[in-house]
């Protein structure tokens, strides 16, 4: 037993107040057990699983929404974007090209853009009339038998059966019906000449067997007869 300076007796130290842990006890717990309940661990796993499923569902929903948005945008662009002029060319038909100078060419358009069009298998109209009228006479109006269809290629300068036409020279162009006179004349000529045009044959210069019917003179730029006063 010890006495302090005031003469008071000090209390003995309890054996249980020591820092030595007992069996099954940790120092920080003061003898209490540190093991967590089994139900708490299961709850944490369940919460993590639920959060993962929610995140996965949100990702799928976002991906689906983005896909719908992209498809809608593509449909909108396809509907609102104007068609290119070349999409109107019908490959199984002949086309007629009307130029600023009044000339008309028939053939098949193989390429068309904002700068030029490419025409192959080319034909044009030839008016068989007097070039220089007599003094005091007007140029006669071409009749039905005076207009023939000519295959390009046997001219003096020997052009290739291909033509590149600047689009700024084109007034308009159109697809021809297969039953039209020009289409039928071209089809007949091609059937009778499977090896192509023979420039040494005088008959190849035109297609006299298939005369093109009369056209509106204004359409092809034919001269007009002046009214007699």
FENRA-V646215 format. One record per residue. RES is the residue in one letter. SS is DSSP state (@ for helix, = for strand, . for the rest). Layout:
# FENRA-V646215
res-><RES | RES>
ss-><SS | SS>
This chain:
# FENRA-V646215
res-><X | X | X | X | X | X | X | X | X | X | X | X | X | X | X | X | X | X | X | X | X | X | X | X | X | X | X | X | X | X | X | X | X | X | X | X | X | X | X | X | X | X | X | X | X | X | X | X | X | X | X | X | X | X | X | X | X | X | X | X | X | X | X | X | X | X | X | X | X | X | X | X | X | X | X | X | X | X | X | X | X | X | X | X | X | X | X | X | X | X | X | X | X | X | X | X | X | X | X | X | X | X | X | X | X | X | X | X | X | X | X | X | X | X | X | X | X | X | X | X | X | X | X | X | X | X | X | X | X | X | X | X | X | X | X | X | X | X | X | X | X | X | X | X | X | X | X | X | X | X | X | X | X | X | X | X | X | X | X | X | X | X | X | X | X | X | X | X | X | X | X | X | X | X | X | X | X | X | X | X | X | X | X | X | X | X | X | X | X | X | X | X | X | X | X | X | X | X | X | X | X | X | X | X | X | X | X | X | X | X | X | X | X | X | X | X | X | X | X | X | X | X | X | X | X | X | X | X | X>
ss-><. | . | = | . | . | . | . | . | = | . | . | . | . | . | @ | @ | @ | . | . | . | . | . | . | . | . | . | . | . | . | . | . | . | . | . | . | . | . | @ | @ | @ | @ | @ | @ | @ | @ | @ | @ | @ | @ | @ | @ | @ | @ | @ | @ | @ | @ | @ | @ | @ | @ | @ | @ | @ | @ | @ | @ | @ | @ | @ | @ | @ | @ | @ | @ | @ | @ | @ | @ | @ | . | . | . | . | @ | @ | @ | @ | . | . | . | . | . | . | = | = | = | = | = | . | . | . | . | = | = | = | = | = | = | = | = | = | . | . | . | = | = | = | = | = | = | = | = | = | = | = | = | . | . | . | . | . | . | . | . | . | . | . | . | . | . | . | . | @ | @ | @ | = | = | = | = | = | . | . | . | . | . | . | . | . | . | . | = | = | = | = | = | @ | @ | @ | = | = | = | = | = | = | . | . | . | . | . | @ | @ | @ | @ | @ | @ | @ | @ | @ | @ | @ | @ | . | . | . | . | . | . | . | . | . | @ | @ | @ | @ | . | . | . | . | . | . | . | . | . | . | . | @ | @ | @ | @ | . | . | . | . | . | . | . | . | .>
